[in-house]
């Protein structure tokens, strides 16, 4: 049987990725030390790979498709197909940033002040290109981890990945510039993308993952509404398109069903109740396909 070799990121994105696939309809199970999870899709073969290495393995065709960050695609100069953008990270559904940071008491105020200085980072090539664009000559060394603790004794500045900036603050560092904004990408090998069966399979996975992400910040809302209150209730609903309205068996009553952003639910439910809606039910969604 032909199988699609799928690389999933090992490390910080691992848990969030497994949850995303579960919402997309895939059941993945893995042993504590295994790098080869099982999945309830016989057409898929999964391998766990560090996101930093994923672009290389996809480019070389060892993997047909994989999930990694835009940052590591650029760092590896990987010639791959960028199938889709999946905006999620370890703790949130938003892009992450590689930032230039220095100690709070540092005299370095901008990238221009890094001339002749030492910078520690995992993102070496991208950082070198950033310095070159700004006309700055500085030493960039690879950091094997715990980068935040290196200034000021082991480095003058760092370029580090952050979602919230809390770790930098905890280590008495301040951000002075953004080097790169990155999102998670579904990438494919060029040869695999030319194979009709593999391409269709990749596009199916992409559609389901995007649907799962779209559902992450939305909920379904349904309610019963008397005819005389229908216009008032509908005017309150910020529907994805238009709410579904269906007559109930009780004459003069309607079922109203819609999809809305979860962030607005707590605001509009009291408004809906005051407008005449009854039996209001909020329910979670797994996928929203546009």
URUR-V999943 format. One record per residue. N is the residue number from 1. PHI is phi in whole degrees, -180 to 180 (none if undefined). Layout:
# URUR-V999943
N/PHI + N/PHI
This chain:
# URUR-V999943
1/none + 2/-75 + 3/-126 + 4/-93 + 5/-87 + 6/-112 + 7/-98 + 8/-110 + 9/-72 + 10/-87 + 11/116 + 12/-64 + 13/-89 + 14/-59 + 15/-64 + 16/-64 + 17/-69 + 18/-61 + 19/-66 + 20/-64 + 21/-64 + 22/-64 + 23/-66 + 24/-77 + 25/110 + 26/-105 + 27/-103 + 28/-114 + 29/-131 + 30/-149 + 31/-77 + 32/-61 + 33/-113 + 34/-85 + 35/-108 + 36/-130 + 37/-66 + 38/-98 + 39/-141 + 40/-82 + 41/-142 + 42/-68 + 43/-90 + 44/-117 + 45/-124 + 46/-106 + 47/-131 + 48/-87 + 49/-138 + 50/-58 + 51/-57 + 52/-63 + 53/-98 + 54/-56 + 55/-59 + 56/-64 + 57/-68 + 58/-71 + 59/-59 + 60/-79 + 61/85 + 62/-66 + 63/-117 + 64/-78 + 65/-154 + 66/-162 + 67/-112 + 68/-154 + 69/-97 + 70/-57 + 71/-60 + 72/-79 + 73/-65 + 74/-70 + 75/-63 + 76/-90 + 77/50 + 78/-82 + 79/-90 + 80/-132 + 81/-86 + 82/-90 + 83/-71 + 84/-160 + 85/-96 + 86/-120 + 87/-84 + 88/-152 + 89/-141 + 90/-60 + 91/-121 + 92/-156 + 93/-108 + 94/-156 + 95/-62 + 96/-107 + 97/-127 + 98/-95 + 99/-119 + 100/-89 + 101/-132 + 102/-138 + 103/-59 + 104/-57 + 105/-96 + 106/-72 + 107/-82 + 108/-73 + 109/-112 + 110/-155 + 111/-59 + 112/-62 + 113/-82 + 114/-91 + 115/-55 + 116/77 + 117/-92 + 118/-114 + 119/-123 + 120/-107 + 121/-168 + 122/-84 + 123/-95 + 124/-67 + 125/-66 + 126/-64 + 127/-66 + 128/-61 + 129/-67 + 130/-62 + 131/-64 + 132/-63 + 133/-62 + 134/-96 + 135/67 + 136/-114 + 137/-102 + 138/-147 + 139/-87 + 140/-114 + 141/-119 + 142/-72 + 143/-107 + 144/-85 + 145/135 + 146/50 + 147/-63 + 148/-63 + 149/-90 + 150/-78 + 151/-74 + 152/-96 + 153/-70 + 154/-101 + 155/-160 + 156/-81 + 157/-155 + 158/-133 + 159/-117 + 160/-135 + 161/-80 + 162/-146 + 163/-101 + 164/-116 + 165/85 + 166/-66 + 167/-67 + 168/-66 + 169/-62 + 170/-64 + 171/-102 + 172/59 + 173/-115 + 174/-123 + 175/-87 + 176/-115 + 177/-168 + 178/-104 + 179/-86 + 180/-159 + 181/-102 + 182/-131 + 183/-128 + 184/-74 + 185/-124 + 186/-92 + 187/-118 + 188/-132 + 189/-68 + 190/-62 + 191/-67 + 192/-63 + 193/-66 + 194/-82 + 195/-81 + 196/-56 + 197/-67 + 198/-65 + 199/-62 + 200/-62 + 201/-65 + 202/-63 + 203/-66 + 204/-64 + 205/-62 + 206/-59 + 207/-61 + 208/-69 + 209/-66 + 210/-64 + 211/-65 + 212/-66 + 213/-67 + 214/-62 + 215/-77 + 216/-62 + 217/-112 + 218/-126 + 219/-137 + 220/-91 + 221/-139 + 222/-132 + 223/-162 + 224/-102 + 225/-136 + 226/-71 + 227/-54 + 228/-70 + 229/-106 + 230/-58 + 231/-63 + 232/-66 + 233/-65 + 234/-62 + 235/-66 + 236/-84 + 237/-79 + 238/-86 + 239/-71 + 240/-59 + 241/-130 + 242/-133 + 243/-67 + 244/-84 + 245/-123 + 246/-137 + 247/-69 + 248/-92 + 249/-66 + 250/-77 + 251/-60 + 252/89 + 253/-121 + 254/-132 + 255/-93 + 256/-117 + 257/-130 + 258/-152 + 259/-120 + 260/-139 + 261/-68 + 262/-59 + 263/-63 + 264/-99 + 265/-58 + 266/-65 + 267/-81 + 268/-90 + 269/-59 + 270/-61 + 271/-66 + 272/-63 + 273/-62 + 274/-66 + 275/-81 + 276/117 + 277/-72 + 278/-133 + 279/56 + 280/-73 + 281/-126 + 282/-103 + 283/-139 + 284/-75 + 285/-121 + 286/-96 + 287/-143 + 288/-127 + 289/-103 + 290/-85
